[in-house]
């Protein structure tokens, strides 16, 4: 079964392909950037992104949004993670967030799927904390600052092991169960 993934993020494409390999699902990447609605409502953001992508591609597809929800900041930045991260980058982010009284955070992925008739959402989350300093590669946004509970390394330091426990894996597993039953 061919499923299109609309994103301009090579890391998301590679992780999605890696996580879903060995199944009956073949990911066909569409390297397009879709301007995201700036909102804290992630389902609204993903739905808007999905409809924009579907209008360009016209075939069943998925889009996703992954964000950080920092407990001490009342789950901010959530749906605004990308703009927040792009403005601060790793060093300033950890300088501010890593010094909070409570650095607990949840990393969440919401995948939206559109088959041309309906929209479906699939979610995955991982609890953890923000590190005091960026650790590991800074190539994939905030992977260098998020340490999942029960781990001693950031996602960036874990390398491919991240795919075994990530919020993206959890959301993709939900999606896989759904799509293979269709």
C-alpha positions in Angstrom: 0.0 0.0 0.0 1.4 3.4 -1.1 1.1 6.2 1.4 2.4 9.7 0.6 4.2 11.6 3.3 4.1 15.4 2.8 7.1 17.1 4.5 10.1 19.1 3.6 12.0 17.5 6.6 14.4 14.8 5.5 14.8 13.5 9.1 11.1 12.9 9.4 11.0 11.1 6.1 13.9 8.9 7.0 12.5 8.1 10.5 9.1 7.3 9.0 10.5 5.0 6.4 12.8 3.2 8.9 9.9 2.8 11.5 7.5 1.4 8.9 9.9 -0.8 6.9 9.0 -4.5 6.8 5.3 -3.8 6.6 3.0 -3.6 3.7 3.2 0.1 3.7 5.4 1.9 1.3 6.1 5.6 2.1 6.4 7.9 -0.9 7.9 11.1 0.3 6.7 14.4 -1.2 9.3 17.0 -0.4 7.1 20.0 0.1 7.0 22.6 2.8 3.6 23.6 3.9 3.2 26.8 5.9 1.9 25.8 9.3 -1.0 27.5 11.0 0.4 29.1 14.1 -1.8 27.8 16.9 -1.6 25.9 20.1 -4.4 23.6 18.9 -2.3 20.8 17.3 -5.3 19.0 15.7 -6.3 22.2 14.0 -2.7 22.7 12.8 -2.4 19.2 11.5 -5.8 19.3 9.8 -4.9 22.6 8.1 -1.6 21.2 6.9 -3.2 18.0 5.7 -5.9 19.8 3.7 -3.2 22.0 2.1 -1.1 19.0 1.2 -4.0 17.0 -0.1 -5.0 19.9 -2.4 -1.5 19.7 -3.9 -1.1 16.0 -4.1 -4.6 14.7 -4.5 -3.9 11.2 -3.1 -4.1 9.5 0.3 -1.4 11.0 2.5 0.0 11.7 5.9 1.4 14.8 7.5 2.7 15.2 11.0 3.5 17.6 13.7 5.9 16.9 16.6 6.2 19.3 19.5 7.4 19.8 23.0 5.0 20.4 25.8 6.9 21.8 28.8 5.1 21.2 32.1 6.4 24.3 33.9 5.4 26.5 30.9 1.8 25.2 30.9 2.6 22.9 28.0 4.0 25.6 25.9 5.3 25.7 23.1 3.2 22.7 21.9 1.9 23.6 18.4 4.3 26.5 18.3 7.4 24.4 18.9 8.9 25.0 15.4 8.7 28.8 15.6 9.9 28.7 19.2 12.8 26.5 18.4 13.8 28.4 15.2 13.9 31.6 17.2 16.0 30.3 20.1 18.0 27.3 18.8 19.7 24.8 21.1 21.9 27.0 23.3 19.3 29.6 24.2 16.6 27.0 24.5 18.6 25.0 27.1 19.7 28.2 28.8 16.1 29.2 29.4 14.2 25.9 29.7 17.0 23.9 31.2 17.2 26.3 34.1 13.6 26.1 35.0 12.5 24.7 38.4 10.9 21.8 36.6 12.2 20.7 33.2 9.6 17.9 32.7 8.4 17.8 29.1 6.3 15.6 26.8 7.3 15.1 23.2 4.1 14.5 21.1 3.6 13.5 17.5 0.2 13.9 15.8 -0.1 12.3 12.4 -3.0 13.3 10.2 -4.2 10.9 7.4 -6.5 11.9 4.6 -7.9 9.3 2.3 -9.8 11.8 0.2 -13.0 11.4 2.2 -12.1 11.5 5.8 -9.4 12.8 8.1 -8.0 10.6 10.9 -5.5 11.5 13.7 -2.9 9.3 15.4 -0.9 10.3 18.4 2.2 9.2 20.2 4.0 10.7 23.2 7.1 10.2 25.3 7.6 11.8 28.7 11.0 13.1 29.6 12.9 16.3 30.5 15.0 19.0 29.0 18.7 18.7 29.4 20.9 21.5 30.9 22.9 21.7 27.7 22.5 20.5 24.1 24.0 17.0 23.8 24.6 15.1 20.5 24.0 16.2 17.0 22.0 19.4 16.5 20.9 18.4 13.1 17.3 17.4 13.9 15.9 20.3 15.9 15.3 19.7 19.6 16.5 16.0 19.6 19.7 17.4 21.3 17.8 18.7 24.3 15.2 16.0 25.1 16.0 13.1 27.4 13.2 10.5 27.6 12.3 9.1 31.0 14.4 6.0 31.9 17.2 7.1 29.6 20.4 9.0 30.2 20.9 10.3 26.7 19.1 12.8 24.5 17.3 11.6 21.4 20.2 13.0 19.4 22.8 10.9 21.3 20.7 7.7 20.9 21.0 7.6 17.1 18.8 5.0 15.5 17.8 3.6 19.0 15.5 6.7 19.2 13.2 5.0 16.6 12.5 2.2 19.1 11.0 4.5 21.7 10.0 7.7 20.0 6.7 9.5 19.9 6.8 9.3 16.1 7.0 5.4 16.4 4.0 5.3 18.7 1.9 7.5 16.4 3.0 5.5 13.3 2.2 2.2 15.1 -1.4 3.5 15.6 -1.5 4.6 12.0 -0.2 1.2 10.8 -2.8 -0.8 12.8 -5.5 1.4 11.3 -4.4 1.4 7.7 -3.7 -2.3 7.5 -7.2 -3.0 8.7 -8.7 -0.8 6.0 
